[in-house]
Amino acid sequence: MDWRLFAQQMATMARDLLAQGSVAATLDHITLSATELVEGCDAAGVLLLHGSRVETLAPTHQLVIDSDRLQERLREGPCFDIARNRAERVLRIAGLTAQQERWPVYAPSARHLGLGSMMSFLLYTEDEELGALNIFSRSPSAFTEDSETIGWLLASHAKAALSSARRYAQMEQAVATRHAVGEAMGILMSGHRLTEQQAFDVLRRYSQEQNVKLREVARRVCERGDLP
C-alpha cells in the first residue's frame, strides 16, 4: 500500500466533497470514492434507518439496493445493525460463504445475491444519526486490515462532509421559508388591512388547524393571493 499516494488521494477527495452542491451530490461522491479508494470494493452505498424502514442512498450498483431491501425484510444484517446500534462503528465480514451465527438468514441470502464479503462503517455526528457507509465485494475475503483502515478514514471524512451538506441544505430551506412567509404576510396585510403580527398569526393558526407546514401555507397564499 502506497500510503503517500493514498494521502494525496484522500486530500483531493476531501476538497471535492466540500465542493459538492447538494446532499445528494455529496453522497454520490462518497460512494464513488469508496469504489475507487478501497481495494476490492465492487459496490458501495449509504443506508439510513428510519425505525424499521431502510432507505438506500447513492448506491453504485443494484447489489447495494438488493442487500438493503433484504436486510429490511429480514430485519437482520450488518448494515442494518450498525445503523441501529452506536456501540459498533466498524464491521468487517470476511466471507459470506461461511455460516454466520449473528445473521443466520441474511448471510446465505446475501451470498445468493452475489455478495462475498463486506464492510460497514457508522456515519454519525454528536447530534445526529446519519446511518452507515457500506462497502461490498463479490469475492470472499476481499478486504484486509488496510481496506478497513481506508474505509474508516473515508467514513470519517464522509460523515463530516455529509453533516455539513445537511446543515447547509437546512439553512437554505430556512431562508426560503422565511422569504415565502414574508411574501404571504405582505399579501394578507394588504388584502385584509392586518398588521405584521396579525398576518403572521393568521398564517400560523391556519397551519396548526389544517396540519399543514407553514412554508406550504405561505406558498399557497402567494399562488392564490389569499388563504385557500
N, C-alpha and C positions, 0 to 999 in steps of 0.2 A: 504494500500500500504506500503510495507516494503522498505522504501527509502534507507536504509543502504545496503540491498541486491541488490537493483537496481543500486546503485552507483558502487558496485563491478562488476555487470554485464556490466555496461557501460565502466568501466575501461578495462575489458577484451576485449570487443568489439573494443574499440579504438586501443588497441595493435594489435588485429587481423586485423583490417582494414589496418594499416600501413605495415603489413607483407605480404599483397597480392601482387602477382607478375605481375598483369596486371590491366588495367582499367576494363575489363570485370569481373575479379575475385573480384575486389573491389565492383562493383555494385551488383554482386550476394550476397556478404556478407552483404551489406547494406540492401537489401530487405529481406533476410533471417532473419537478426537481427530484422527487423520490425515485422515479424510474431511471433518471439519468445518473444520480449520485450513489445509489445503493446497489452494489454489485449483486446480481441475481434477481433483482426486482423485475417482475413481469407486469405488475399492475399495482395501483395504489388508489386510495380514496379516503375520504373523511366520513366517519359515521357519527351522527348525532342521535341521542336517545331522548325521546320525549315520552316519559313514563315507560310504557312497554312498546311504543311505536318507534321504529327506526327510520331515520332519514339519511339517505346517501348523498353526499356532496362531492362534486368534482371527480367522479370515477374515471380512470383512464382506460378501463376495459369493462366489458359486460360481466366478467368474473367477479368484480367488486360488488356490483349490484346483486348478482345471484347469491353471493355469500351473505350479504347483509339481509336479504329477504329470507334466506334460510335461517339465520340466527333469530330474526324477528318471529318467524313461525314456530321455531323450536324453543324460543326463549332461553337459549344457551349458546355459548361460543365465546372465544377470546375477545373479539371486538365488542361484543355485547357486554361482557363482564367488565372490561377495562373502562368503558364509557360510563358504567354504572357505579363502579367502586374505586374511590380515590386512593385506597390503600396500595394499589398496584399502579405503577407508572409505565412499566415496560413488560411485555410478554413476548417471548420468542419461542415458537413451536418448531422444533427441528424437522419433524416429519408427521404428516397426517396419515401415513400408511399404517403406523402402529396404533394399537388401541389406546385411546385417550380416556383415562378414568374420569377426568374432570368434565369432558364433553363427549360422553359415550355415543350420543346420537349425531351430534354435529360433525365430528371428525370423519367418520366414514362417508357421510353425505357430502362433505366438502371435497373429499378425495374424488368422489364420483363427478363433481363439477369440474375437476381438473386441477385442483389445488394440491401442491405437495408440501409446502411449508409457508409460514407467515410470521410477521411481527406486528405488534400493536403498541402504539405509544399514546399515552394520555395527553390530551391537549386541554389545558385549563390555565386560568389565572387565579389570583387570590379571591376575586369576587364573582367569577362566572365559570360555569362548566361549559366547555366547548365541544367535548366528545373525544374521538380518538383518530389518530392518523394510522391507517392500516396499510401494510406492505405485503404483497403476495408474490409467491413464486410457484411455477408449475412443477418444479423439481423438489424432491425431498432434500433436507439438509442443505438448502441453498444459502442460508445465512450463517455467518460466522460472528465472533465477538466484534470484529471490526465492522461488520454490517450493522450490528446493534448499536455500536458507538456512533456510526454515521447517522443512523436513523434517529437516535436520541438527540444528536446535535441539530439535525434538520427539524425535528419536532420542537426543540427549544426556540429556534428562530421562527418557526411557523406559528407557534402559539402567540408570540409577541406581535408578529405582523398581523395575524388574524384578529387579535383583540383590538389593535389599533385601527384596523379597517372597519371593524364593527362600530367602534366609538365614533369614527368619522361619519359613517352612514347614519347613525342615530342623530348626530349633530345636524347633518343635512336635513334629515326628516323634521327635526325640531324647528329649524329655520323655516322650512317650507310650511309647516303647520302654523307658525306664528304669522307668516305672511298671509296665508289663506284666511285665518281668523280675523286679522286686522282688516282685510278687504270686506269680509262678510259683515263685520261690525259697522263699517262705513256705510254699507248698503242699508242696514237696519236703522242706523241713526238718521240717515237722510230720508228714508221712506216712512218712518214712524215717529220722527222727532224724539228720538231717545238720546240720553246721554251715553257717553262711552261705557260707563259701568253698567247701565241698564241694558245696553246692546249685548254686552258680554254675558250678563246674567241670563238673557233670553236664550242665547246660544247654548250656554251651559245647562240650563234647565231642560231645553229640548233634547240635548244629548243624553241626559240622565233618564228622562221619561221614555225616550224611544230606544234606549240602549244602543245608541249609535255613537261612534267616536266623534270627538269634537271636530277633528280635521274633516271628516266626511260631511258633517252638518255644514261646516263652513263652505265646503266645495259645492254643496247643493244650493246654498244661498247665492253663491257667486254665479252659478249657472242659471238660476231661475229668477234672480233679482229679489227674492224674498224667501221666507221659510216655506218648505214644501207643504 
